[in-house]
């Protein structure tokens, strides 16, 4: 079977060139063994081993294409060390879970904002830890997630800084177990918290993770090329530059990266499954995954009919694959015990071409109207930067 050609597709995990390898190497630096290949960027790994304290800023949605909208002299661009790949699907829930667990999606089994839960026979929302259409049904993270937090395995103090709305969520408490969790409201507040924690870490050792979701929120609503999205990028650039300057007299390693990039979706490429009843009639469960990487559960007796209908009606917008084929090909990362993820990715996967999305509206929901989207395998979605400064300079092995 042929697969969509993309140099930025998820095979990068096995080559040491993804955000999974980045967090695995950070974890290994502080005593948490990683099942993944080390990060294939010698200056970064050298700087990691030379630093007692590491700060990682996670700028949600700020991929390489987004960064390149800034002027050439912008701090975020001049501190760019290398480029990495996101995970598959290239979306927040799988990527953030990789950063919290140190595991690829093949092993942590979070497959999108919407993840099928065989135990509940319903679609779950992993980050809010509830069920789609039943937000009052709280999931137990110990059973639904089931992995051990990377922060609990590190041998240095870990500090996690997140917006106040999510800092004390059930997901955050589980994902950053053993860490000191601190909330912030404004970037200015975050800067003060980060500087205090980093200076303490420079003396005693530590890992600090700060999550910045502001660009992602604006880009979804207004598009990543909008003026509002650019304003957030400029604010991030000033924030990073100021933080780097104030840490320049220390040996703290300041890293920044992203969970994914973005595309803007024309309204005529935002499709709804309800418009394709010949396809929808074969589905056993609601769609899951992401609008650009759609997991379908089809009864074995309807498999051929579903495949024929999907190719006939959606073939102009999506490539159709058996989900197992993508798993076996390493798109989700290297596999160990694959039973958990196999149960969650259904029988088939629709991988978007161009800028197409496929959504589904369940009873009580409003149709998706986002402009900015991600999750697929286009370079704009998959390529993310790795930025680094240490003692005021980009790390070098020389």
N, C-alpha and C positions, 0 to 999 in steps of 0.2 A: 504494500500500500504506500502511496506517495503522501508526503506531508508538506504543508505550506513551507516554502523556503523563506527563512529569515535568519540572518546571522545573530539576531538578538533573541531568538527563541530560547526556551528554558534549559537547553542543554548546557548553558553556561555554568550551572551549579557544579557539574562534574569537572569543569575546567578551572574552577576556583575564581570565577569572574562574576559572581552574583552577590546580592546583599546577604544571602544565606551564608556564603563563605566569609563575608565581612564579620557578621555577628559571631560566627563560629570561631574565628580567629581572636576576636575580642574576648569571648568566653574562655578560650584556651589560655590566653595570656594571664587570666586570673583564676586558673585552676579548674575550669569546667571543661572537661574533655568534649571534643566535637566529633560527630560521626562523618563530617564533611571534609573535603580537601581544604587546605589552608588557602587564604586569600592570595591570589596570584598577582600580587603587587609588592615587590620587594621593599620599596621605600616605606610603604605603609606598615608592613609587618616588622621591619626594622625599627620604625618609630614606636610601634606598639610595645616591643620588647624593651625599649629604652625608657618607657614612661611609667611612672608610678600611678598616674591618674589619667583617665581617658574620659573625654566628654563626647557624646554622640548626639548631634542635633538631627532629628528626623523631620524634614520639611515635607509634609504630606503633599504629594502631587507635583513636586518641583523636579521634573525629569530634565534630561539634557536639553531637549527642545525648548523647554520653558526657560531654563537658565540662559540660553543663547539669545533671549530677547533683551537681556540687560546689556549695557555698554561693555565694550571689550575690557575696559579698565575697572569694572565693578569687582568688589572684593570676592563675591561668590564665584566669579569666573577666573580671576587670577589665582585663586586658591585651589583650583580644580586639579586633582592629582591624577585621576584616571576615570574611566567610565565602567559601570557595572550593569548587570542585568537585574531586573526585578524577578520575582517568582511568577509562576503560572497557577492561576490567572493573575494578571498584573493589577491587583486590587488591594485595598487597604486591609480587609480582614485576613486574607492569606499572608500578606507581607508583614503586617504588624505581629501576627502570631509567630511567624518565623523569627522575628527579632526578639520576641519575648521567650520563645522556647529554645532557640538555637537549632531548630529542625526545619527541613523543607516541608512543603505541603504534603508530599507523599507520606510523611511520617506524622505530622501533626493533624492532618486530615480536615483542615478548615479550607473549604474550596470556593468561598465567595461570600459576599454580603449575605446571600441566601445559601444556606447549606442544608441539604436533606438530612433529616434525622430518622433513621429506621426505627429507633426506639420509640419515638413519638408519632411515627407515621405522619410527619408534618415537616414543613420547611422551617428551619430555625434561623434566627439572626444572631450569629455568634457574639458580635461585639455588644449589643444590648442584652444578650443572654436571655432571649425570649423566643416565642414562636411567631411566625408571620401570621397576622390576622388575629392573634391572641396574645397581645403584649402583656397581659396580666399573668401569663403563665411563665414563671421564672424558671430558667434551666439551672440545673446543678452543675457548676463548672467542673467539679471533680469527676463526674461521669461523662459529661458532654465533651469536655476538653481532654482531660485525662493524662496530660503530660506534666512533667515537672518543670517549673519555671527556671530559666537560666540563672536568674538573680539568686535563687536559693542554692545554686551549685557553685557560685563564685566564692573565692576566699578573701575578698575585700568588701568593704561596705559599698552597697549599691543605692543610689538615689535616683528616683524617677520623678520627673516634673511634667505634669499634664494640666490641661485646662480644668477649671474647677468642676465643670459639668460631668467629667468622666473620671476624675482622679480617684474617686472612692466607689466606682462601679464594681459589680461582682466580677466582671472580666478583669479589671485592673488589679483587684485584690488577689485574684488567682494568678494572673500572668506575671505579676511582679512580686510574688511571695518572697518574704525575707528582706525586701527593699524598704527603704524609707521613702514614702510617697508624699509628694508636696504638690499643692495646686497653685495655679497662677491665674490671673485675669487678663493682664496686659503684658505685651512683650517687655516693657520697661520693668515690670515686677519680676518677670522671668530672668532678666539679665542680672538683677541683684541676687536672686536666689542662686543662679548658676555660679556667679563669681565667688560667693561665699562658700558653696560646696566644693568648687574646684580648688580654691586655695587651701581648704582643709584637706582635700584629697592629695594635693601636691606634697603635703607633709606626711600624711598617714596612709596614702594609697586609696584608690577607689575608682568606681565606674559610675558615671552620671549620664542618664538618658533623658533627653528633653524632647517632647512631642509637640510639633507646631502644625495644627490642622487648618490654619486660616486660609491658605491658598486653595486647598482642596474644596473647602466650603464655597468660596466665591467662584471658583472655576466651574464647579458643577452648575451653579445657578445662572451665571452670566457668561460662561465660556472662558477658556483659559487665555484667549487672545483679547479679552475685554480690558477696558481701562481700569476697572476695579481690580482685576487679577494682577495687572501690572503694578498697581499701587502696593499690593501686598508683597510682590516680588521686591520692590524697591525698599520696603520696610524690612524685609528679611535681610537684604544686602547690608543695610545700615546696621542692623542688629548684629550680624555676623562680623562685620568690620570692627565695630566697637568692642565686641567680646574678644576678638582676636588681639586687638591692641592691648586691652587690659590684662590679658593673660600672657603677653609677650615676654614678661620678665620672669615667667615660671617655666617649668618643664612639663606643663600640662599639654597633652596631645588633644587638640580640638579637631574633631571630625564632624562632617555634615554629609548627609545623603538623603535619599527619598525612597518611598515605598513603591512608587510608580510614576509615570508621566501622565499626559493627557492628550486627547483629541477633542475637537469640537464637532458635533454631529449635526449635519443638515437635517431639517425637519422631515424631508422626504426619505431619509435613511433610518428614521426611528420607527421600526415596525412593531406591530402587536400580533401576538399569536392568535388572537381572536379573529383576525382577518384571514387566517389560513385554517379553516375548520377541517379540511381534509388531513392536515397534519395533526392538529390538536386532538382529534377524535381518538388517536392511538395512544395518547399519554395516560399513564396510570396515576401520575402524581403531578402537582404543579411544577413548573420549571424552577430550576435552582441554578446556583452559580452567579453569573453576571450577565448583563444584557449583551456583552460581546463574547462571552464564553458560556454557552448555555448547556446545562446538563439535563438530559431527557431520560425519563424512566418509561420503558416500553415493554409490554408483555411479550414474552418470547414468541407467542403465536401470531403477534402482529408486527414482528420485526421487519419482515420484507415489505409489508404494506406501508409501514411508517417510513422506511428508507426511500421507497419509491416516491411517496408523497413529498417528503422533505426535499429530495433532490429536484423534483419537478417544480415545486412552488417556492422553495427558498434557496435553490442552488445558485441563483444570481447574487446572493448576498452572503451565504455561509458555506463553508466546507463542512461536510458531515463525516464523523469518524466514530467507530466504536470507542467508547471511553477507555476500555482496557488497552487499546492500541496506543493511546497517548501516554497512559500510565507506564506501560512496558517500554515505551520509547524514551522514558526519562523526563518527560515534560514537567512532571510535578517534582522532580528530584529523584535521587536514588531511593529505591524501595527496600524495606526490610520486611516487617509484618504488614502486608498490604490489605488485610481484610477490612480494616476500618475505612480506609479511603475508597476501596472498591464499592462498598455499600453506599457511599455518599455521592459518587459521580455518575450514577445511573448507567444505562446501557449505551447511550450515545452522547456525543458532544458536538455542538454546532459552534465552529470557530469563525468569527466574523471576517469578512473581506472588507476592504475599503473602510468606510466609517459606519457601517451598518450596526444596528442594535436590534435585539428582539426582546420585547417586554411582555408581561402578562399582568392583567389587573384582576385581582381577586375581589370578592364581595367586600364592600366597605372601604376599598382603597381608591385613590385617585390615580389616573394614568400617569406614567412617568413623563416628566416634561423637562428633564435636565438638558442643558446644552453641552456642557463638558462631560465627557465620559472616559472610561479606561477599563482595563481588564483583558484586552486582546493582546495580539502579538506584533502589532506595528511598532517600529522603532520608537515612535513618539511616546508609546505607552511603556515599552520595555526598558529603554535606556535611561539610566539614572546616574548622576555624577557622584564621585567620591571626592569631597573637599577635605583638605587637611592643613593645619598650621601647628607648629610647635616652636616655642621660643621666637614667635613672630615670623617664622619662615615655613615654606612648604617643605615637608620632610624629604630628606635625601639620604641615600645609603652611603654617600661619600662625605 
